[in-house]
Amino acid sequence: MLYKPTDRIRYSGLYVVVHDPVHSEAHEVTCVKGRQFPVCIHCGNGARFGLKKKTIHVEDHPYFKTDD
């Protein structure tokens, strides 16, 4: 499944980003659950994000989570 900018990030993890090929080759980024996928400053809403590997953000891991 591919996600578009402004979609809510459902899983923290490593994502492959595909841009307009004139702008950039595909590359990897880390995204954090609960935030939104960002808009590319060059291709706007044209970027797409594909989950490559789910991970647990350190702030969400039970060994490191603090109660507020």
Secondary structure, 3 states (H helix, E strand, C coil): CEECCCCECCCCEEEEEECCCCCCCCEEEEECCCCECCCECCCECCCEEEEEEECCCHHHCCCCCCCC
